């Protein structure tokens, strides 16, 4: 009897599965979103794989910029894979559920990749700042050891954030509630849905996200302010265009990623509106990672040249 009672309490505290309501109140959105994800997700995976292969195979791309771009491509592959397959399954099925363990795993992966991308984009902006504003010192400052240390710091920072914040969030009881008004399992939505005293966790989330989102974003803006000032001093119009072209792709990614993330994570989960998490998550969790390979490929002459060379070698007739 006591065993059954303990089991009931545990099930009430943490349900066996969650129902992801998604766009249940706007079902007409589900089919278009399903089709878009079904087309763009494989394209994004192929684009990121292509960037990684080209950066590794072409000696001209063995530089810090492409080292971090390779990290970003691998990160985005993991980022989208942590949520898009589950989204596709739920959008294309009448059973819109995810197990509790699946939800916890998705939380850890999605939070790790999101936090890591916040830090990585800041590191990439620092790399561009040194390349344009300190060109004579670039090879000394951004040497291989420094690049590896920065990449290690970025990944460990993302993993540490996820372990701390997700573990803390999962401690909250759900009190019998197993419906999440969202497309995926995400920390602010789980905090908002959970019962009990949540102010400490909300405060911890806000403080951590200031360092993970607001501080890197401000550093990126400062870097690009210095970059813009330096570019305007370049006498050659061709040189200015090349510098602007190199940095504009990164800036586009930054704005698409940080804007929705700031509006989602730098406010109390209890004050988040009903539909906000769904559209914000689509931007920083799906749209930006999917656009990254296309933005960097279309706006980067070196990548396009290396890709063209690789294609010619692959399809060259054998003697």
Secondary structure per residue as TSV (DSSP state, phi and psi in degrees):
chain	resnum	aa	ss	phi	psi
A	1	X	-	360.0	-46.5
A	2	X	H	-64.8	-35.3
A	3	X	H	-64.5	-43.1
A	4	X	H	-63.0	-38.3
A	5	X	H	-64.9	-42.7
A	6	X	H	-65.0	-37.7
A	7	X	H	-64.2	-41.1
A	8	X	H	-64.5	-41.4
A	9	X	H	-63.5	-42.0
A	10	X	H	-64.3	-42.0
A	11	X	H	-65.4	-35.2
A	12	X	H	-69.4	-37.5
A	13	X	H	-70.3	-45.7
A	14	X	S	-132.3	105.0
A	15	X	-	-66.0	157.5
A	16	X	S	-68.4	-29.1
A	17	X	E	-151.0	159.6
A	18	X	E	-112.0	146.5
A	19	X	E	-99.4	117.7
A	20	X	E	-90.9	105.3
A	21	X	-	-67.4	-32.3
A	22	X	T	56.2	-127.3
A	23	X	T	-101.3	47.4
A	24	X	G	-61.0	-31.9
A	25	X	G	-86.7	-6.3
A	26	X	G	-135.6	64.5
A	27	X	T	-61.8	-21.6
A	28	X	H	-66.6	-16.2
A	29	X	H	-81.4	-19.7
A	30	X	H	-67.0	-46.1
A	31	X	H	-65.6	-48.2
A	32	X	H	-59.1	-41.2
A	33	X	H	-66.0	-39.7
A	34	X	H	-60.7	-45.7
A	35	X	H	-65.1	-43.1
A	36	X	H	-62.3	-46.2
A	37	X	H	-66.2	-38.6
A	38	X	H	-63.6	-31.8
A	39	X	H	-85.8	-46.7
A	40	X	H	-77.6	-31.0
A	41	X	H	-62.1	-51.0
A	42	X	H	-62.4	-35.8
A	43	X	H	-63.3	-41.5
A	44	X	H	-65.6	-40.8
A	45	X	H	-62.0	-44.3
A	46	X	H	-65.8	-39.4
A	47	X	H	-63.1	-44.1
A	48	X	H	-68.3	-40.0
A	49	X	H	-62.1	-40.4
A	50	X	H	-62.3	-44.8
A	51	X	H	-61.1	-42.8
A	52	X	H	-63.2	-45.8
A	53	X	H	-65.4	-46.3
A	54	X	H	-62.6	-42.7
A	55	X	H	-65.0	-32.0
A	56	X	H	-81.9	-35.2
A	57	X	H	-86.2	-27.5
A	58	X	-	-93.6	115.6
A	59	X	G	-59.9	-27.6
A	60	X	G	-67.4	-17.3
A	61	X	G	-101.9	14.1
A	62	X	-	-87.2	69.8
A	63	X	S	-134.6	164.8
A	64	X	H	-55.2	-39.5
A	65	X	H	-57.3	-45.7
A	66	X	H	-82.1	-21.1
A	67	X	H	-63.3	-46.7
A	68	X	H	-71.9	-32.9
A	69	X	H	-65.5	-36.6
A	70	X	H	-63.9	-42.5
A	71	X	H	-59.7	-42.6
A	72	X	H	-63.9	-41.3
A	73	X	H	-64.1	-45.0
A	74	X	H	-63.7	-42.0
A	75	X	H	-59.9	-45.3
A	76	X	H	-67.0	-32.3
A	77	X	H	-62.4	-44.0
A	78	X	H	-69.2	-38.5
A	79	X	H	-61.1	-53.5
A	80	X	H	-68.9	-35.4
A	81	X	H	-67.0	-24.9
A	82	X	T	-71.2	-18.0
A	83	X	T	-131.7	-32.9
A	84	X	H	-65.0	-45.6
A	85	X	H	-57.0	-40.7
A	86	X	H	-65.3	-39.7
A	87	X	H	-61.5	-45.6
A	88	X	H	-61.3	-42.3
A	89	X	H	-61.9	-45.1
A	90	X	H	-70.9	-39.5
A	91	X	H	-68.4	-30.7
A	92	X	T	-96.6	6.9
A	93	X	S	-132.9	154.6
A	94	X	S	-79.6	-17.6
A	95	X	-	-93.9	97.4
A	96	X	-	-100.9	67.6
A	97	X	E	-125.3	160.6
A	98	X	E	-144.3	136.1
A	99	X	E	-66.4	160.8
A	100	X	H	-61.8	-42.4
A	101	X	H	-67.3	-37.5
A	102	X	H	-64.7	-38.5
A	103	X	H	-64.3	-43.8
A	104	X	H	-63.6	-42.5
A	105	X	H	-63.6	-43.4
A	106	X	H	-61.9	-40.0
A	107	X	H	-58.9	-48.4
A	108	X	H	-62.6	-46.8
A	109	X	H	-67.8	-47.8
A	110	X	H	-63.7	-41.8
A	111	X	H	-68.6	-39.1
A	112	X	H	-61.8	-48.3
A	113	X	H	-67.7	-39.3
A	114	X	H	-65.0	-45.8
A	115	X	H	-65.9	-39.8
A	116	X	H	-63.4	-40.1
A	117	X	H	-66.1	-36.6
A	118	X	H	-56.3	-45.7
A	119	X	H	-75.0	-37.6
A	120	X	H	-66.3	-40.9
A	121	X	H	-62.6	-34.3
A	122	X	H	-68.0	-41.3
A	123	X	H	-63.9	-39.5
A	124	X	H	-64.9	-36.2
A	125	X	H	-68.7	-36.0
A	126	X	H	-63.9	-40.8
A	127	X	H	-59.9	-43.9
A	128	X	H	-67.6	-35.0
A	129	X	H	-62.6	-47.0
A	130	X	H	-65.3	-40.9
A	131	X	H	-63.3	-37.6
A	132	X	H	-94.8	-39.3
A	133	X	H	-92.2	-21.1
A	134	X	S	-132.3	56.2
A	135	X	G	-62.2	-34.3
A	136	X	G	-71.8	-22.2
A	137	X	G	-104.0	3.6
A	138	X	H	-59.6	-51.1
A	139	X	H	-65.5	-28.5
A	140	X	H	-77.0	-43.4
A	141	X	H	-72.2	-48.1
A	142	X	T	-98.0	55.2
A	143	X	-	-76.9	174.1
A	144	X	H	-61.6	-41.1
A	145	X	H	-62.7	-44.5
A	146	X	H	-62.2	-42.5
A	147	X	H	-61.5	-43.8
A	148	X	H	-65.0	-41.3
A	149	X	H	-64.5	-42.0
A	150	X	H	-64.3	-43.6
A	151	X	H	-63.5	-40.3
A	152	X	H	-63.9	-43.6
A	153	X	H	-60.3	-42.9
A	154	X	H	-61.4	-48.9
A	155	X	H	-68.2	-41.7
A	156	X	H	-66.3	-34.9
A	157	X	H	-62.7	-44.2
A	158	X	H	-65.2	-41.8
A	159	X	H	-66.0	-42.2
A	160	X	H	-63.4	-42.4
A	161	X	H	-60.1	-47.4
A	162	X	H	-63.1	-44.1
A	163	X	H	-60.7	-44.8
A	164	X	H	-70.5	-55.0
A	165	X	H	-73.5	-40.4
A	166	X	H	-68.2	-43.3
A	167	X	H	-60.4	-41.4
A	168	X	H	-64.7	-41.5
A	169	X	H	-65.6	-40.2
A	170	X	H	-70.1	-11.9
A	171	X	T	-73.6	-21.0
A	172	X	S	-73.6	136.0
A	173	X	-	-74.6	147.9
A	174	X	-	-93.4	-11.0
A	175	X	T	53.5	44.0
A	176	X	T	86.3	-7.3
A	177	X	-	-85.0	123.3
A	178	X	-	-125.8	18.4
A	179	X	E	-111.4	126.4
A	180	X	E	-114.4	121.7
A	181	X	S	-81.2	68.6
A	182	X	S	-158.3	171.7
A	183	X	S	-91.7	-14.5
A	184	X	S	-153.9	174.9
A	185	X	-	-86.2	120.0
A	186	X	-	-139.8	145.5
A	187	X	H	-54.7	-53.3
A	188	X	H	-58.9	-36.7
A	189	X	H	-70.1	-40.2
A	190	X	H	-66.1	-39.9
A	191	X	H	-62.8	-43.2
A	192	X	H	-64.8	-36.3
A	193	X	H	-79.0	-30.7
A	194	X	-	-66.7	161.6
A	195	X	-	-109.1	173.5
A	196	X	S	96.2	-175.5
A	197	X	-	-77.0	115.7
A	198	X	-	-117.2	0.7
A	199	X	H	-62.3	-38.4
A	200	X	H	-63.5	-44.3
A	201	X	H	-68.1	-39.2
A	202	X	H	-61.6	-41.9
A	203	X	H	-65.9	-42.9
A	204	X	H	-61.8	-42.3
A	205	X	H	-62.3	-43.9
A	206	X	H	-64.5	-44.3
A	207	X	H	-64.4	-46.6
A	208	X	H	-62.7	-40.8
A	209	X	H	-71.5	-22.3
A	210	X	I	-61.8	-42.7
A	211	X	I	-76.8	-28.8
A	212	X	I	-88.3	-28.6
A	213	X	I	-116.2	-57.0
A	214	X	I	-66.6	-46.9
A	215	X	H	-64.4	-49.7
A	216	X	H	-59.3	-38.2
A	217	X	H	-63.7	-42.7
A	218	X	H	-65.0	-39.7
A	219	X	H	-64.1	-38.4
A	220	X	H	-64.5	-44.1
A	221	X	H	-62.6	-40.8
A	222	X	H	-64.1	-41.1
A	223	X	H	-61.3	-44.9
A	224	X	H	-74.6	-24.6
A	225	X	H	-65.5	-43.4
A	226	X	H	-67.5	-39.2
A	227	X	H	-63.3	-45.4
A	228	X	H	-60.6	-41.0
A	229	X	H	-63.5	-41.0
A	230	X	H	-69.1	-38.2
A	231	X	H	-64.9	-38.6
A	232	X	H	-64.0	-21.1
A	233	X	T	-83.6	-13.1
A	234	X	-	-68.8	126.2
A	235	X	S	-74.5	-36.3
A	236	X	-	-76.3	126.5
A	237	X	H	-66.2	-33.1
A	238	X	H	-65.0	-40.9
A	239	X	H	-65.1	-39.2
A	240	X	H	-65.0	-42.5
A	241	X	H	-63.1	-41.3
A	242	X	H	-65.1	-42.1
A	243	X	H	-66.1	-43.5
A	244	X	H	-64.0	-39.8
A	245	X	H	-64.2	-39.4
A	246	X	H	-64.3	-41.4
A	247	X	H	-88.9	-25.2
A	248	X	H	-63.5	-35.7
A	249	X	H	-63.2	-42.1
A	250	X	H	-65.8	-39.4
A	251	X	H	-66.5	-36.5
A	252	X	H	-62.0	-45.4
A	253	X	H	-60.8	-43.4
A	254	X	H	-59.7	-47.6
A	255	X	H	-66.7	-40.0
A	256	X	H	-67.8	-30.4
A	257	X	H	-87.4	-51.4
A	258	X	H	-73.8	-32.9
A	259	X	H	-56.0	-59.7
A	260	X	H	-62.8	-36.4
A	261	X	H	-64.0	-40.4
A	262	X	H	-64.4	-44.1
A	263	X	H	-68.0	-20.7
A	264	X	H	-93.3	-43.6
A	265	X	H	-99.6	-18.4
A	266	X	S	-98.1	35.9
A	267	X	S	-143.9	161.1
A	268	X	-	-64.1	132.6
A	269	X	G	-54.2	-32.7
A	270	X	G	-68.1	-20.0
A	271	X	G	-97.0	1.6
A	272	X	-	-72.8	132.7
A	273	X	-	-71.5	169.1
A	274	X	T	-63.9	-50.4
A	275	X	T	-90.8	-8.8
A	276	X	H	-57.7	-47.6
A	277	X	H	-58.4	-37.0
A	278	X	H	-64.0	-50.0
A	279	X	H	-73.6	-36.4
A	280	X	H	-65.2	-43.5
A	281	X	H	-63.4	-35.5
A	282	X	H	-63.4	-34.7
A	283	X	I	-71.7	-59.3
A	284	X	I	-83.8	-15.5
A	285	X	I	-101.4	-20.5
A	286	X	I	-126.7	-57.3
A	287	X	I	-60.9	-52.8
A	288	X	H	-63.1	-50.0
A	289	X	H	-61.4	-32.3
A	290	X	H	-73.7	-35.7
A	291	X	H	-76.6	-25.8
A	292	X	H	-49.2	-52.9
A	293	X	H	-63.5	-34.1
A	294	X	H	-72.5	-41.2
A	295	X	H	-62.9	-48.7
A	296	X	H	-69.4	-32.4
A	297	X	H	-74.6	-46.9
A	298	X	H	-70.3	-28.7
A	299	X	T	-99.3	5.2
A	300	X	-	-124.5	112.1
A	301	X	H	-68.6	-34.9
A	302	X	H	-64.9	-42.9
A	303	X	H	-63.2	-44.7
A	304	X	H	-64.3	-40.0
A	305	X	H	-65.5	-43.2
A	306	X	H	-65.9	-38.2
A	307	X	H	-66.4	-42.2
A	308	X	H	-62.1	-39.8
A	309	X	H	-64.8	-41.9
A	310	X	H	-63.8	-41.7
A	311	X	H	-64.0	-42.4
A	312	X	H	-63.9	-39.4
A	313	X	H	-66.7	-40.7
A	314	X	H	-66.6	-38.0
A	315	X	H	-104.3	11.5
A	316	X	S	-68.9	132.4
A	317	X	-	-61.6	135.7
A	318	X	-	-78.0	136.9
A	319	X	-	-68.3	360.0
